[in-house]
Amino acid sequence: MTVDPLQGPGGPRPAGAPAPPAPSGRVPAGTPSFGDVLARRLGGSVALSAHARERIERREIPFDGPVAARLEAAVDRAAAKGGRESLVLVDDTAFVVSVRNRTVITAVDRARMRDQVFTNIDSAVIG
């Protein structure tokens, strides 16, 4: 397919309309890579939000390969049942996960779970 440089990919521009900006080749900071987006769409790994990553690091919550695999399997099960926002329990940790985005929103360890109220969830999965 060829594109007429005077018309652009969307067809002719109205007289006097400015030309669209040329791509800079730069991707804004924080933009997920194509590979990350594709992996999520195809049911790939679960991502950690900045908030969840900070909670895991600050509270020294164990999060290694086996925990991530169990979390991912639990998110797959929640998605298969139509879950949108799920509470996923893995060992002594509770993860609140956006199932659609396959992203952990927050993480709470057992020591801090006692006084927690989890809201805005529609499902719970034991991983």
C-alpha positions as CSV (number, residue, x, y, z in Angstrom):
1,M,0.0,0.0,0.0
2,T,1.4,3.4,-0.9
3,V,0.5,6.6,0.8
4,D,0.4,9.9,-1.0
5,P,2.6,12.3,1.0
6,L,0.2,15.1,0.3
7,Q,-2.8,13.2,1.6
8,G,-1.4,11.1,4.4
9,P,-2.6,7.8,5.6
10,G,-6.1,9.1,6.5
11,G,-6.9,10.5,3.1
12,P,-6.8,14.2,1.9
13,R,-6.3,16.9,4.5
14,P,-8.5,20.0,4.4
15,A,-6.9,23.0,2.8
16,G,-4.7,24.8,5.3
17,A,-4.7,22.0,7.8
18,P,-1.3,21.4,9.4
19,A,0.6,18.2,8.5
20,P,0.7,15.7,11.3
21,P,3.9,15.7,13.3
22,A,6.7,13.4,12.1
23,P,7.3,10.4,14.4
24,S,10.3,11.2,16.7
25,G,11.3,7.5,17.2
26,R,11.1,8.1,21.0
27,V,8.7,6.2,23.2
28,P,7.4,8.1,26.3
29,A,8.7,6.9,29.6
30,G,6.5,4.3,31.3
31,T,5.0,3.1,28.0
32,P,4.9,-0.7,27.9
33,S,6.9,-2.3,25.1
34,F,5.1,-4.0,22.2
35,G,6.3,-7.4,23.6
36,D,4.8,-6.6,27.1
37,V,1.5,-5.7,25.5
38,L,1.5,-8.7,23.3
39,A,2.4,-11.1,26.2
40,R,-0.5,-9.7,28.2
41,R,-3.0,-10.0,25.4
42,L,-1.9,-13.6,24.8
43,G,-2.1,-14.5,28.4
44,G,1.5,-14.0,29.3
45,S,3.1,-13.2,32.6
46,V,1.6,-11.0,35.3
47,A,3.1,-7.5,35.7
48,L,3.6,-5.6,38.9
49,S,2.4,-2.0,39.2
50,A,4.8,0.5,40.7
51,H,2.8,0.5,43.9
52,A,2.8,-3.3,44.2
53,R,6.6,-3.5,43.5
54,E,7.2,-0.9,46.2
55,R,5.1,-2.8,48.7
56,I,6.8,-6.1,47.9
57,E,10.3,-4.6,48.3
58,R,9.6,-2.4,51.4
59,R,7.8,-5.2,53.2
60,E,10.2,-7.9,52.0
61,I,7.4,-10.0,50.7
62,P,8.8,-13.2,49.0
63,F,8.2,-12.9,45.3
64,D,10.3,-15.4,43.3
65,G,9.7,-17.6,40.2
66,P,7.5,-20.2,41.9
67,V,5.3,-17.5,43.6
68,A,5.0,-15.6,40.2
69,A,4.0,-18.9,38.5
70,R,1.3,-19.6,41.1
71,L,0.0,-16.1,40.8
72,E,-0.1,-16.3,37.0
73,A,-2.0,-19.6,37.2
74,A,-4.5,-18.1,39.6
75,V,-5.0,-15.0,37.4
76,D,-5.6,-17.4,34.4
77,R,-8.3,-19.2,36.5
78,A,-9.9,-15.9,37.5
79,A,-9.9,-14.8,33.8
80,A,-11.5,-18.1,32.7
81,K,-14.4,-17.4,35.2
82,G,-14.8,-13.8,34.1
83,G,-13.1,-12.2,37.1
84,R,-12.1,-8.5,36.6
85,E,-10.5,-7.5,39.9
86,S,-9.4,-10.4,42.0
87,L,-8.0,-11.1,45.4
88,V,-5.3,-13.8,44.9
89,L,-4.0,-15.6,48.0
90,V,-0.5,-17.2,47.6
91,D,0.9,-18.6,50.8
92,D,1.0,-15.7,53.3
93,T,0.5,-13.0,50.8
94,A,-2.7,-11.4,49.4
95,F,-2.4,-9.8,45.9
96,V,-5.1,-7.6,44.4
97,V,-4.9,-8.1,40.7
98,S,-6.5,-6.4,37.7
99,V,-7.3,-9.6,35.7
100,R,-8.0,-7.7,32.4
101,N,-4.6,-5.9,32.6
102,R,-2.8,-8.9,34.2
103,T,-1.3,-6.4,36.7
104,V,-0.9,-6.7,40.4
105,I,-2.3,-3.6,42.0
106,T,-1.1,-4.2,45.5
107,A,0.3,-6.8,47.8
108,V,-0.3,-7.4,51.6
109,D,1.7,-9.8,53.8
110,R,0.2,-11.8,56.6
111,A,1.4,-9.4,59.3
112,R,-0.6,-6.5,57.8
113,M,-3.6,-8.6,56.6
114,R,-5.4,-8.6,59.9
115,D,-6.8,-5.1,59.7
116,Q,-7.2,-5.0,55.9
117,V,-10.5,-4.6,54.1
118,F,-10.3,-5.5,50.4
119,T,-12.8,-3.6,48.3
120,N,-13.6,-3.4,44.6
121,I,-12.9,-7.0,44.0
122,D,-15.3,-9.4,42.3
123,S,-13.5,-12.7,42.9
124,A,-11.0,-14.5,45.1
125,V,-8.6,-17.2,44.1
126,I,-6.3,-19.3,46.3
127,G,-3.1,-19.9,44.4
